[in-house]
């Protein structure tokens, strides 16, 4: 618990005032520098011990040697293998063989010690990605010391002390990871809920400020647009080692919570829209960095499970918003939706402030290096992230933040298609907030609260999707990877070949059964089917993209987020006139027809993906 609070924002503030109250290991009086660092400082290479030194009470298992070799292959063994494989080649000198073997050893041991996010960013080939997945499937072996690397200029790279170093987020206990996971999920749900929680307030805004329905809907659309723009700034900020994940979370979320007060009291329409836009912008780090935080904690093989939970929070947030505010807005006033946001997000912010530890390994190792330099007086002790940060320029940061996401979409057809498809189905999802009042209030005469309850059909669809998705990962994907390796990335699209047809099917059911003569539950079943398709398609695509473009995963998702939010913003405004002019059946059929075309595109991507990857300048080959 002390370590959790120490690494949380409140703990860092306490340490800024008095570090001795919450000390790190290197600041304790009885701390001894690991022998490998002592010998490195004196210019002697630390040798890897011949037998593992286990700090665990559990006896070594029969798999121990294999696991040990997977994590730390013996350099001489690697060298022998390299020499044996190339003994018939006369074009490679003995010196080149030695250098190749040492490079292979260094790459394998280094990539096994970093978090998922860092590993993906450093992966430049299919072989690297296969290696990372292989290591993710290997059970942890006995604890072993990690030897720091020395660069040509004498710099000693500060790393984790042992393979089970408790400071490494990947080594945190199940309970500590669960604390972080639950906080990120609640934070994400609370912010996403802020979009649609405004929907029941729209009639009240129309009445109070004398604006039309389209203008009043800007309170919803500007919020959605802003949380699509925010990741372009906050995502690269959180990747800067000296900043880490927590400052963007805490500072922006504090502003978000503060803005909820004037949003609840504002008495002019332009001010309300501006405040709603700022809410969405400062709430967006949960979208920009939430996935990165989970990647810091979980290995590639387990990441799909927690990312699906994160997607559950992001999808159910907007669906639960109208349920929460529907009855209160009808009973009190349109302002209650904003007050409810304050009551909900205030406690969530306090939870993050007191109990959310920093998860970025780049930031953790950078601060460890600073403590070791202070302790030893040796300026050669630096973290790799510290060196990388020194090489970063404002121009590079700007390119990664503002140009790279759009460059990927414009220059790679696979990325462009997936971005357009996810944006389309996300826009359809937000069109429900305009279609539902027309169906359930006008046709079925539901009140605001009852109409909000119909959004539970979205939650039901997501729950069914997660159960099916976890079963697919557990029974098919994991065993396949453990037995045969990663394989072609297109295999991750197999479920999408089926569920892609759920979206138009569900939409047609919803559109043509929205009739007072037909029970309202039938149209809700259509929404459940559509939601299952939307959720599982996005999961498949978000699993496929990092496997094809691992180096650009962060930029991929930032561009995808922006395009999705931009189209959803438009959907909020064009769907209401469309449904009123064409009717629910024809309007929904038009949207369903667009998804049929995209469904055909999924088959093209599955069948021709390997050819597109071969021609791509961004894909890992």
Residue pairs with C-beta under 8 A, 6 or more apart in sequence:
2 22
3 166
3 357
4 176
4 179
4 355
4 357
5 11
5 22
5 354
5 355
6 12
6 14
6 15
6 22
6 24
6 357
7 357
7 358
8 246
8 352
8 353
8 354
8 355
8 356
8 357
9 246
9 250
9 352
9 353
9 354
9 356
10 353
10 354
11 22
12 246
12 358
14 21
14 22
15 21
15 22
19 27
20 27
24 368
24 371
25 31
25 167
26 368
26 371
26 372
26 375
27 371
27 375
31 375
33 372
33 375
33 376
34 145
34 161
35 46
35 145
36 46
36 145
36 146
36 147
36 148
37 148
37 156
37 372
37 381
39 45
39 46
40 46
40 148
40 150
40 156
41 156
41 376
41 378
41 380
46 147
48 72
48 74
48 144
48 147
49 144
49 145
52 60
52 64
52 68
52 141
52 142
52 143
52 144
53 142
53 143
53 144
53 145
54 60
54 142
54 143
55 143
55 162
55 164
56 142
56 143
56 164
60 141
60 142
63 139
63 141
64 141
64 142
67 138
67 139
67 140
67 141
68 141
68 142
68 144
69 77
70 112
70 134
70 135
70 138
70 141
71 109
71 112
71 135
71 138
71 141
71 144
71 163
72 109
72 144
73 105
73 108
73 109
75 101
75 102
75 105
78 101
78 104
78 105
79 97
79 98
79 101
79 102
81 101
82 97
82 100
82 101
82 104
83 97
83 101
86 92
86 97
92 100
106 149
107 128
107 131
108 131
110 149
111 119
111 122
111 123
111 128
111 131
111 132
111 135
112 135
113 146
113 159
113 160
113 163
113 168
114 122
114 361
115 168
115 169
115 170
115 295
115 296
115 297
115 361
116 170
116 295
116 296
116 298
116 299
116 300
116 303
117 292
117 295
117 296
117 553
117 554
118 361
118 362
119 132
119 300
120 132
120 295
120 546
120 550
120 551
120 553
121 550
121 551
121 553
121 554
122 128
122 551
123 129
123 132
123 550
123 551
123 620
124 551
124 620
125 620
125 621
126 620
126 621
128 550
128 620
129 486
129 547
129 550
129 620
130 485
130 486
132 300
133 300
133 301
133 481
133 485
133 486
134 485
136 299
136 300
136 301
136 302
137 301
137 478
137 481
137 482
140 163
140 164
141 163
143 162
143 163
143 164
144 162
144 163
145 161
145 162
146 159
146 160
146 161
146 162
146 163
146 165
148 156
148 157
148 158
148 159
149 156
149 157
149 159
150 156
150 157
151 157
154 380
155 380
155 382
155 387
156 378
156 380
156 381
156 382
157 382
157 383
157 384
158 365
158 368
158 369
158 372
158 381
158 382
158 383
159 365
159 383
160 167
160 168
160 365
164 171
165 171
166 172
167 364
167 368
168 361
168 364
169 177
169 296
169 297
169 359
169 361
169 364
170 296
170 297
170 298
170 299
170 361
172 297
176 357
177 297
177 298
179 355
180 293
180 297
180 356
180 357
180 359
181 294
181 297
181 306
181 309
183 348
183 351
183 352
183 355
183 356
184 286
184 290
184 293
184 294
184 310
185 309
185 310
185 312
185 313
186 313
186 348
186 351
187 249
187 253
187 286
187 290
187 348
187 352
188 286
188 287
188 290
188 310
188 313
188 314
188 317
189 313
189 314
189 316
189 317
189 320
190 317
190 341
190 344
190 345
190 348
191 227
191 256
191 283
191 284
191 286
191 287
191 317
191 345
192 286
192 287
192 313
192 314
192 315
192 317
192 318
193 317
193 318
193 320
193 321
193 324
193 341
193 344
194 223
194 279
194 280
194 283
194 317
194 321
194 341
194 345
195 220
195 223
195 224
195 227
195 280
195 317
195 318
195 321
196 220
196 317
196 318
196 319
196 321
196 322
196 433
196 455
197 321
197 322
197 324
197 325
197 337
197 340
197 341
198 219
198 220
198 223
198 276
198 321
198 325
198 337
198 338
199 220
199 321
199 322
199 325
199 433
199 437
200 322
200 325
200 326
200 329
200 330
200 334
200 337
200 448
200 451
200 452
201 219
201 325
201 329
201 334
201 335
201 336
201 337
201 338
202 213
202 216
202 217
202 219
202 220
202 334
203 216
203 334
204 329
204 333
204 334
204 335
205 211
205 216
205 219
205 269
205 272
205 334
206 212
206 213
206 216
208 334
209 216
209 268
209 269
209 272
211 269
213 576
214 573
214 576
214 577
215 269
217 434
217 572
217 573
217 576
218 273
218 276
219 272
219 273
219 276
220 276
220 433
220 572
221 568
221 569
221 570
221 572
221 573
222 273
222 276
222 277
222 280
222 569
223 276
223 277
223 279
223 280
224 280
224 430
224 565
224 568
224 569
224 572
225 277
225 280
225 565
225 566
225 569
226 276
226 277
226 278
226 279
226 280
226 281
226 284
227 280
227 281
227 283
227 284
227 287
227 565
228 284
228 561
228 562
228 563
228 564
228 565
228 566
228 568
228 569
229 281
229 284
229 562
229 565
230 252
230 280
230 281
230 282
230 283
230 284
230 285
230 287
230 288
231 284
231 285
231 287
231 288
231 557
231 558
231 561
231 562
232 401
232 402
232 405
232 558
232 562
233 288
233 401
234 248
234 252
234 284
234 285
234 288
234 289
235 288
235 289
235 292
235 401
235 554
235 557
235 558
236 397
236 400
236 401
236 554
237 243
237 248
238 244
238 245
238 248
238 285
238 288
238 289
238 292
238 360
239 292
239 362
239 554
240 389
240 392
240 397
241 360
241 362
241 363
241 366
241 383
241 385
241 386
241 388
241 389
242 363
242 366
242 389
243 363
244 358
244 360
244 362
244 363
244 364
245 289
245 292
245 293
245 296
245 358
245 359
245 360
245 363
246 356
246 357
246 358
248 285
248 288
248 289
249 285
249 286
249 289
249 352
249 356
250 349
250 352
250 353
250 356
252 282
252 283
252 284
252 285
253 282
253 283
253 285
253 345
253 349
253 352
254 349
255 278
255 282
256 279
256 282
256 283
256 345
256 349
257 342
257 345
257 346
257 349
259 275
259 278
259 279
259 282
260 279
260 338
260 339
260 341
260 342
260 345
261 342
262 271
262 275
263 272
263 275
263 276
263 279
263 338
263 341
264 335
264 338
264 339
264 342
265 335
266 272
266 275
287 314
287 561
288 558
288 561
290 310
291 307
291 310
291 557
292 360
292 554
293 359
294 303
294 306
294 307
294 310
295 303
296 359
296 360
296 361
297 306
297 359
298 305
298 306
301 478
301 481
304 469
304 473
304 477
304 539
304 543
305 470
305 473
307 539
307 542
308 466
308 469
308 470
308 539
309 466
311 535
311 538
311 539
311 542
312 462
312 463
312 466
315 429
315 458
315 462
315 531
315 534
315 535
316 458
316 459
316 462
318 429
318 430
318 433
319 455
319 456
319 458
319 459
319 462
320 455
320 459
321 337
321 455
322 433
322 436
322 451
322 452
322 455
323 449
323 452
323 453
323 455
323 456
324 340
324 452
325 336
325 337
325 340
325 452
326 447
326 448
326 449
326 450
326 451
326 452
326 453
327 448
327 449
327 452
328 336
328 337
328 340
329 336
329 337
329 448
330 447
330 448
330 449
358 364
361 385
362 383
362 384
362 385
362 388
363 385
365 383
365 384
365 385
366 383
366 385
366 386
366 389
368 383
369 381
369 382
369 383
369 386
372 378
372 381
373 379
373 381
373 382
400 554
400 555
401 558
404 552
404 555
404 559
405 555
405 556
405 558
405 559
405 560
405 562
406 559
408 415
408 549
408 552
408 555
408 556
408 559
408 618
409 415
409 416
409 419
409 559
409 563
410 416
411 617
411 618
412 549
412 612
412 616
412 617
412 618
412 619
413 612
414 548
414 605
414 609
414 612
414 613
414 616
415 545
415 549
415 556
415 559
415 618
417 598
417 601
417 605
418 541
418 544
418 545
418 560
418 605
419 559
419 560
419 563
419 564
420 563
420 598
421 537
421 541
421 598
421 601
421 602
422 537
422 538
422 541
422 560
422 563
422 564
423 560
423 563
423 564
423 566
423 567
423 568
424 567
424 594
424 595
424 598
425 503
425 533
425 534
425 537
425 538
425 595
425 598
426 534
426 564
426 565
426 567
426 568
427 564
427 567
427 568
427 570
427 571
428 503
428 507
428 530
428 534
428 571
428 591
428 595
429 458
429 531
429 534
429 568
430 568
430 571
430 572
430 575
431 571
431 572
431 575
431 591
432 455
432 458
432 527
433 572
434 571
434 572
434 575
434 576
434 579
435 510
435 575
435 579
435 584
435 587
435 588
436 451
436 454
436 455
437 451
438 576
438 579
438 580
438 584
439 514
439 523
439 584
440 446
440 450
440 451
440 454
440 520
441 447
441 448
441 451
443 514
443 515
443 516
444 516
444 520
446 454
454 520
454 524
454 527
457 524
457 525
457 527
457 528
457 531
458 527
458 528
458 531
460 528
460 531
461 527
461 528
461 529
461 530
461 531
461 532
461 535
462 531
462 535
464 528
464 532
465 531
465 532
465 535
465 536
465 539
466 535
468 532
468 536
469 495
469 535
469 536
469 539
472 495
477 492
480 487
480 491
481 487
486 547
488 609
488 610
489 544
489 547
489 548
489 609
489 613
490 544
490 605
490 606
490 609
490 610
492 540
492 543
492 544
492 547
493 540
493 541
493 544
493 602
493 605
493 606
493 609
494 540
494 606
495 536
495 540
496 536
496 537
496 540
496 541
496 602
496 606
497 602
497 603
497 606
499 532
499 533
499 536
499 537
499 540
500 533
500 537
500 595
500 598
500 599
500 602
501 533
501 599
502 529
502 530
502 532
502 533
502 536
503 530
503 533
503 534
503 537
503 592
503 595
503 599
504 592
504 593
504 595
504 596
504 599
505 529
505 530
505 533
506 526
506 527
506 528
506 529
506 530
506 531
506 532
506 533
507 526
507 530
507 588
507 589
507 591
507 592
507 595
508 526
508 588
508 589
508 592
509 522
509 523
509 525
509 526
509 529
510 523
510 526
510 527
510 530
510 588
511 526
511 584
511 585
511 586
511 587
511 588
511 589
511 592
512 585
512 588
512 589
513 522
513 523
513 526
514 523
514 584
514 585
537 602
542 557
545 553
545 556
545 557
546 553
546 556
548 609
548 613
548 616
548 619
548 620
549 556
549 616
549 618
549 619
549 620
550 620
551 618
551 620
552 618
575 587
578 587
578 590
579 587
579 588
581 587
582 590
605 612
613 619
613 621
614 621
